[in-house]
Amino acid sequence: MSGGHGGTGEILTALGTVHDPELDEPITDLGFVTEAARTGAHVQVKLRLPTYFCAPNFAYLMVADAHDAVRKVPGVASVEIRLEDHFAAEEINAGVAAQSGFAGTFPGLATEELAHLRETFRRKAYLAALERLCRTLPPTADLPALTLADLPPSAQLTALLDRRRALGLPTAPGAPLLLDEQGAPLPPDRLRFAQAVRVSIEGNAGWCRGLLATRYGPAQPAATSP
Amino acid sequence: MYEKDGERYFVVDGHIHFWDGSPANQANRYGKGFIECFYDYHRNLSPEEWLWPLEKFAKPTEADLMHDLFETGYVDKAIFQPTYLTDFYVNGFNTTEQDGAVAERHPGKFIVNGSFDPRDEKAGLDKLAELADRWQLQGVKLYTAEWRGDSKGWKLSDPWAYRYLEKCQELGIKNVHVHKGPTIYPLNRDAFDVADVDDAATAFPDLRFIVEHVGLPRLEDFCWIATQEPNVYGGLAVAMPFIHTRPRYFAQIIGELLYWLDEDRLLFSSDYAIWQPKWLVEQFVDFQIPEDMQAEYGVLTPDIKRKILGLNAARLYDIEVPAEVPAARLAAA
């Protein structure tokens, strides 16, 4: 693979920016990408999911996001994303290829696009990230008094900042740590709820990984063609 | 009845099936996909010695059912939760009538729950009344992701759903089991969201809403509504088997549930034939919250386990509990 544009490494990197909105993890880490092949300016990607009946709205978001992410790679002119082994694969693949939008892909079954759904799960992901960070702090920490500047660098802090940016929430050093998913001060009992959100998301991710392994066998890295 | 270390546990399996997912009954690729999805659940979370071949799993026999629940599974009473799926299976996946026929052959062992679909509108109301009369219904099981022609599901807050819940009250059906699935109308919404259960529970305070699978994959949303609605309960089907493969996650689920709800509103279920009550009951009775998590979640006492395994469901379904079970300590509930 030569330098510059053209390698499948860049394609996988682009796909690594696509998250399962429900599990808040990259689709590449989750084992959902089975193939990323580049032929000149054309890229073909194959995706798979843990079950035949995974919710079609989340499946659509991942296929559409994968399409957009790969399309942005320099030198790529056309992209085909193929979701496989899913009850709505045919509709989703055709809808994304034709840029029909979600409502256009499922005529009569959807009332709007998926912006609201995506936002709901970004908020959940943010709450989980906040609670995950707070757990790393000493039990004696006066959480309501802390600002982002008071926190040592950590993977949890980076994750929190990413999720704040996705929601347009403050990331400046002086911003309070305890902000809720709307940007308002977070009451202590909401931090306990954030724990339930984290347990839920982490549990679901574990369950989905397990089901994927049961369905397709032990994890293997995404296959790439030269 | 299960006995261990001098403690007796009365066991009500709150969610079981007697289904036919075999190829002969599959109407289309969705029927095939549905049973295969269940089979992956079975394969993923069962101990190895409990794994069945797909052919057996797709259509367990009545002899399997009786053996696995009552001869070896410690179950004292089991509650049939029908799942019609008539768009996927020629004769339906698991209807009230199919369950009822088994129950009548084995008196005293089963409780037969019915079902309704608000998309049947007026005609379905009469059908529900007939079903209630024929099977003496105390409960219904609702699957909001059920496909019906072009429709991919419904919500409990739909106007016709309220007409059906009113009918339930009128017919003396008190227990409404709600199972969320991956689709709903409109498809752009989160189909697993349980907000509609919140609305219905507020509107019908005399009905009990048992959210199956404790809202998984939306455990947090379920906990949030159950904290606010005293008539919302959690069915532990699908949550239980994590006890084997992922005990720390199971501890977190149970810990969160006990934090947000209380020990009186959780119901043990195997989801037979996806999982088997024998190993679930044995492992649950032996289970304890790991030590490093006890400061956060506390511990599970025999009394808590007794309530979850049977006494809570016995209360909802007026099931007589044998005198040798220390049910008296339940009196506070």
Interface residues (C-beta under 8 A of the other chain):
Chain A: E22 T51 Y52 F53 C54 A55 P56 N57 F87 F102 A103 F106 G108 L109 A110 T111 E112 E113 L114 H116 L117 T120 F121 K124 R192 F193 Q195 A196 V197 V199 S200 E202 G203 N204 G206 W207 G210 L211 A213 T214 R215
Chain B: R29 Y30 G33 F34 E36 C37 D40 Y41 R43 N44 L45 D150 K152 G181 P182 T183 Y185 P186 L187 N188 R189 D190 A191 F192 L216 P217 R218 L219 E220 C223 W224 F242 T245 R246 Y249 Q252 I253 E256 Y259 W260
